[in-house]
């Protein structure tokens, strides 16, 4: 058990260092969250809802974290395939789920920049007041939400191993997931039939905890729900990865790009 935290920490540090040297990762991490924040603040301001400008900035930051997790997880697996190291990772004694977990967590860590950048962008450019309802709980809710996003990315990464082009799945999943999770707009404005899907996503409860810490409301219950669902997603990812790995080996598709 003592080796598991070290494996995760070393893996996260390695992948964060690798991603921080990628021009594409740096460009998306720097620019996309600021574009989201600008559009979100302008939309909320045009709706004559100045009390929710901080919520708009925080929501844009959550969108940036999700985008980083989604495309970073798919891109990392794709890069391993292109480099010819995916087969080595699969046959290594370490379970594949523990190999992919640091990748998804590293993408979430890179994405946390988006939260700070969008909030600071809103304060400096749009005079958004930093009036958090629960400042200390906000500092706890954000890592919980990041963990929930990372667990969702881990489950998606299980299918990315099987696909020859992971971006084929990552691209269409970006907008639907952040809409269903209520990262920027409440899920109550969506059709009623989408509610069960939203409730089944740990990202929904992580985002709800962050927004509650920002504008007021119950923070602890959504955080506990996000942790519970995230743990379930992690367990599902382990089971799915075992099946996907066996299928990929049988079809001899790991090396195909």
SULZI-V145466 format. One record per run of one state. SS is the DSSP state (A for helix, B for strand, O for the rest). FROM is the first residue (numbers start at 1). TO is the last residue. If there is no record, write none. Layout:
SS:FROM:TO ; SS:FROM:TO
//
This chain:
O:1:1 ; A:2:19 ; O:20:22 ; A:23:46 ; O:47:49 ; A:50:83 ; O:84:85 ; A:86:91 ; O:92:95 ; A:96:126 ; O:127:134 ; A:135:160 ; O:161:166 ; A:167:180 ; O:181:186 ; A:187:189 ; O:190:191 ; A:192:199 ; O:200:201 ; A:202:215 ; O:216:219 ; A:220:251 ; O:252:257
//
